[in-house]
Amino acid sequence: MDVGESYLGGLGAGSHGRHTITKAIVAIAVEMREQGFRRIRLRHVPAISGTHLTSFIVDVVTPGTALKTDGWIGYAPLQSLGFQHQVTVRPDSPDPAHVLMPGVQRIAALLKRGLLRTLQGRISKDHLLYYLDEFTFRFNRRSSLAHGLLFSRLISQSVQTEHTSTHDLIL
């Protein structure tokens, strides 16, 4: 499984690399297979500290899984949390990140392109959770053979949730 992070937002004046104030940080986990990708998980994290990154990984990845990350120090605690941690991208490596970790790079590019087309560059941090959930859902269902079950799941979930009045829906 490839794990990494990406940044959403326009050009940030005075910031470069992993230092940003204006951009949204998105943690990405991509389940890899021989040819292509299986499922993904995305989450907005407030910072790229080890606390936020490892919290995301612990929530979405089964312990014992082999994880490929870059050399960022925020991923250092993964070995002690029960994961098989492999550092793949190093500053001294001649290979670029998209060669060594194609999953994270491809998903980040698809996410940015999809949001740019859909929202025309107007990404709201207030709604970022919904954007990421929608993208994750669509990506993970792209090769599903049971498209008809989607409606069945929608109906079963709507029956199980509590009633919400119209007054509560209107802000």
N, C-alpha and C positions, 0 to 999 in steps of 0.2 A: 504494500500500500504506500502510495506517495502522499506526503503531507507537507504543506507549505502555506504561505500566505500571499495575498495580493492586495493591491490598493485600488479603491474606486474613487474617482473624482478627477477634476481637471488638474492643470499644471499648478503646482504649489510653489509660490515664490519663496526663495530662501531656504527651501528644504530639499534634501536629496537622500537617496538610499532608503533606509528604514526609518528615518526621522521625518515625521509628518505631523502637522497639526490640523490641516484642513481635510485630509483624505480619510475615507472610511477603510478600516483594515478588515479584510475577510480571510478567515482561516479556511483552508481547503483540504479535504481528505478524499483521495481517489483510490477506489479499489481497482487494482490492475488485473488483467488477465493476459494470456499469450498475445492475442490480437485485439488491441483496444482497451476499453474501460468497461467496468461493470457499473457500480453505483458510486455516487458522490455524496458528500456531506459538506455543507457550507455554514459558516456562522460569522456574524459580525463580532469582532473582539475589540475592546476599547484600547488595548495596547498589545505590543508583541512581547510582553514579558513572559517568562517561563510559567508563571501562575496562570495566565489567560490561555496560553497555547496548550499547556498540558491539561488544563481543565476541559478544553474542547476535545482533545484526543481521548481522554479517559471517558468522556460522555459518548463518543461515537465509534470507538474502535475497541474490539475485544482484546483483553489482555493476552499477551503471548504472540500477538500478530507482529510480523516483520514490517517495520516502518522505515522508509527511506526519506530522509530530510536533508536540508542543506546544513552547513556548519554553524548555523546560528546558535548562540549559547542558550537561548530560550528552550531549545529542545534537549538540552543536556540531561534533565531529570528522567527522561523516558526509560532508560535502562533500569533505573531503580524502581520504576512503577510497573515493571513486569513486561515491558515490550522489548522486542528484538530490534534495537536501534542501529541503523546503518547510515552513516553520514556519506552522502554521495557527491554533493557539490562543494568543492573547495576553491578558495580564491586562486590557488596555484594550478588548478586543473586547466588543461588546454581545451577541454570540451565545454561548450556553453550549457546553461541550465536546461534549455529546452531539449537537449540531447540526453542528458543524464536523468532528468525528471520530467518526462513528457506529459504525464498526467496533470500535474499542478499547472504547468504552463499552458496546456491546451484548454483546460477548464477555465482558467482565468481569462484567456483570450475570448473564449465563447461567451462567458458571462458579460464581459465588457462590451463585446459586439452586440449581444442581445439587448442589453440595457440601453445602449446607444440608439439602436433601431427603435425599440419600443418607447423609450422615454425621451428620445432626442437630446440626450445629454443632461437632462434635468433629474438628477438622482437626489431624492430626499432622504436624509438620515433617519427621519421619523418613520419612513415606510420601508427602510432597507431590509428589515426582517421579512416582510412580505415578498419583496422582490427575490430574495435569496430562497425562500421556501418555494415559490412558484418555479424558479429556475431548476431547483433540485428535483421537485416533483416531475416536471416535464422531462428532464434529462433521464431520471431513473425509470420512467415509464416509456421511453422512446422505443424500446424493442419488446415491449410486453405483448404476449400473444393473446391476452385476455382483456382487450379494450372494453368489452361489454361489462366487465366486473366493476369498472369505474363508477357507473351509474348506480349499481347495486350497493357499493360502498358508501356513496353519497347519501342514498336513502337511509341506510342503516345508521349512519352517523347522525343524520338529522333527526331521526326518531329517538336516539339516545341522549341528545342534548336537551337542556332545559329551554322552555319557551322564553323568547325575548320580545318584549313589547315594542311597538313602533316608536313610542316615546323614547325608549332606551337606545334605539338605533340612530335617532336624529340628534346631532350634536348641537 
